[in-house]
Amino acid sequence: MGNALRELRLERGWTHEEAAAAMGVSRGQFIKLERGERGLTERTIALAARAFAVLPSRVIGEGASTDRERQTPASPLPQPNVAIPDQAEAVNPSVFRGPPDVPVYGTGSGGDGGDFSFNGQVIDHVPRPPGIANRKDVYVVYLVGDSVAPAYEDGSPIYVDPHRRPAPRDYVVVELRGERDGEPGPAFVKRLVSRGGGQLRLEQHSPPKQLDPINENNVVRVHRIIPWPELIGI
């Protein structure tokens, strides 16, 4: 299937981050869609058509954009809890940003089954979305690997809440104990299945499987990943 995402993004002068925010997907997912590394689906075509205010056929590269198309977006997806702005008003993706005060923790290459390991350093700061304006101690790590794709893609920034206890079906960052005291252990991002009886049970999507139970004595932390709708206050 063809793809006009790059052309549409450049026509509007948007960065990858701005285009991803307008579509409601992660930056990493948008880049893969734009490059054709991940195929367009009916859902992503509809999201792109609404974000760029064009017909779906334009998104997949059929025909040129016209003023009439730009003024007549595709039928929106059901959004009962979202106030849709007047069509004459341009959507400004910057409203989803906040002060750049959320720390990004550095990671190293993983080992012993881990996707990565924390190195204990703050390497950057990123914007604080409105949905977590008053949330304390939130931090960000960049995802390594595709084990939970398409929910989160390789390289995506994930916002993590260290205080809210994860519930089953939440995505989580899990860090295990290192081989020696004071050394970082392997860490990974998975989906929580259950937690109890001294056992932590997790699953992944790619390849789909449930991991062997992990003894809680070997776990340093289990932190909840904040979903994107919650981040932007939906």
URCORLIN-V463592 format. One record per backbone hydrogen bond with DSSP energy under -1.0 kcal/mol. CO is the residue of the C=O (numbers start at 1). NH is the residue of the N-H. Records with the same first field share a line. If there is no record, write none. Layout:
BEGIN
CO->NH ; NH
END
This chain:
BEGIN
4->8
5->9
6->10
7->11
8->12
9->14
15->19
16->20
17->21
18->22
19->23
20->24 ; 25
26->30
27->31
28->32
29->33
30->34
31->35
32->37 ; 38
41->45
42->46
43->47
44->48
45->49
46->50
47->51
48->52
49->54
55->58 ; 59
56->60
57->62
58->61
59->4
66->70
67->71
69->72
79->82
86->89
92->95
93->96
94->97
99->101 ; 128
102->126
103->140
104->123
106->119
108->117
111->114
116->187
117->108
121->106
124->104
126->102
129->132
130->133
132->135
139->160
140->105
141->158
143->155
146->149
147->205 ; 206
148->151 ; 152
153->156
156->143
158->141
159->226
160->139
161->224
167->170
170->192
171->225
172->190
173->223
174->188
175->220 ; 221
180->183
186->176
187->115 ; 116
188->174
190->172
191->203
192->169
194->201
196->199
198->216
199->196
200->214
201->193 ; 194
202->211
203->191
204->209
209->204
214->200
215->218
216->219
218->177
221->175
223->173
224->161
227->231
228->232
229->234
231->131
END
